[in-house]
């Protein structure tokens, strides 16, 4: 299921990630602690850091890393948070950056959600 053993399974009818051939599709990650489910961070920069750390965790369980990511979709509650999110994003991704789409979305109690697609070479 691409989650560490100590992380509870999702409550909804979805998988944290699905492998299809050489691609790994990582479901939207939120700024919640993977073990406790507690919301972490009150600003978009902190929440983005938590979200991307969660993406890293899911990737690692599949034997992948952020450098394997080829596409990202970022959902922001407030379009004005783009700059702050982007600064943190650059801490996790380096050139050549993955393709990316950023959209405004109604996210209830969170400020950012991110999903990703990674290319897993056959040796993974």
C-alpha positions in Angstrom: 0.0 0.0 0.0 3.1 2.2 0.0 2.8 3.4 3.6 5.1 2.6 6.5 3.7 -0.1 8.8 2.9 2.4 11.6 0.7 4.6 9.4 -3.0 3.9 9.6 -4.7 3.1 6.3 -6.9 5.8 4.7 -10.4 6.1 5.9 -11.7 6.7 2.4 -11.9 4.3 -0.6 -8.6 5.2 -2.1 -4.9 4.1 -2.1 -2.1 6.4 -1.0 -0.3 5.4 -4.2 -0.8 3.0 -7.1 1.8 1.6 -9.4 0.9 1.2 -13.0 3.8 -0.2 -15.0 6.8 2.1 -14.5 4.7 4.9 -13.0 3.7 5.6 -9.4 0.6 7.7 -8.9 0.7 9.3 -5.4 -2.7 10.4 -4.1 -3.2 14.0 -2.8 -1.3 14.4 0.3 -2.4 16.8 3.0 -0.7 18.6 5.9 -1.7 15.9 8.4 0.7 13.8 10.4 0.7 10.4 8.8 0.5 8.5 12.1 -1.8 10.7 14.3 -3.8 12.4 11.6 -3.3 15.7 13.3 -3.3 18.8 11.2 0.2 20.4 11.2 1.0 24.0 10.4 -1.1 27.2 10.4 0.4 28.8 7.3 0.9 27.6 3.7 4.7 27.4 4.0 4.6 25.0 7.0 1.7 23.0 5.5 3.5 22.7 2.2 6.6 21.4 4.0 4.4 18.7 5.7 2.6 17.8 2.5 5.8 17.3 0.5 7.4 15.3 3.4 4.3 13.1 3.2 4.8 12.7 -0.6 8.5 11.8 0.1 7.4 9.1 2.6 5.0 7.5 0.2 7.6 7.6 -2.6 10.2 6.1 -0.3 7.9 3.1 0.4 7.9 2.4 -3.3 11.6 2.8 -3.6 11.4 6.2 -5.2 12.5 9.7 -4.4 11.5 13.3 -5.3 13.9 13.1 -8.2 11.7 10.4 -9.8 8.7 12.7 -9.8 7.7 13.8 -13.3 4.4 15.6 -12.7 2.8 17.4 -9.7 -0.6 19.0 -9.1 -0.8 21.6 -6.3 -4.2 22.6 -4.9 -4.2 25.9 -3.0 -7.0 27.2 -0.9 -5.9 30.8 -1.6 -4.3 31.8 -4.9 -2.3 34.4 -3.1 -0.4 31.7 -1.3 1.4 30.6 -4.6 4.7 32.5 -3.8 5.0 31.0 -0.3 4.2 27.5 -1.5 6.6 27.9 -4.4 9.5 28.8 -2.1 9.0 25.6 -0.1 8.4 23.6 -3.2 11.9 24.5 -4.4 13.4 23.0 -1.2 12.1 19.6 -2.4 12.5 19.7 -6.1 15.5 20.6 -8.2 16.1 21.1 -11.9 14.9 19.7 -14.1 11.7 20.3 -12.2 8.6 18.1 -12.8 5.8 19.4 -14.8 3.3 21.2 -12.6 -0.3 22.5 -12.5 -1.4 24.7 -9.6 -5.1 25.4 -9.1 -7.3 27.1 -6.6 -9.6 24.7 -4.7 -12.0 24.5 -1.8 -10.0 22.5 0.7 -12.0 22.7 3.9 -9.6 23.0 6.8 -6.3 22.8 5.0 -4.4 25.3 2.8 -2.6 23.0 0.4 -2.9 19.5 -1.1 -0.4 17.9 -3.5 -0.5 14.8 -5.7 2.4 13.5 -7.8 3.3 11.0 -10.5 6.8 9.4 -10.4 8.5 7.4 -13.1 10.1 4.3 -11.7 12.8 2.9 -13.9 12.6 -0.9 -14.2 15.4 -1.3 -11.7 13.2 0.0 -8.8 
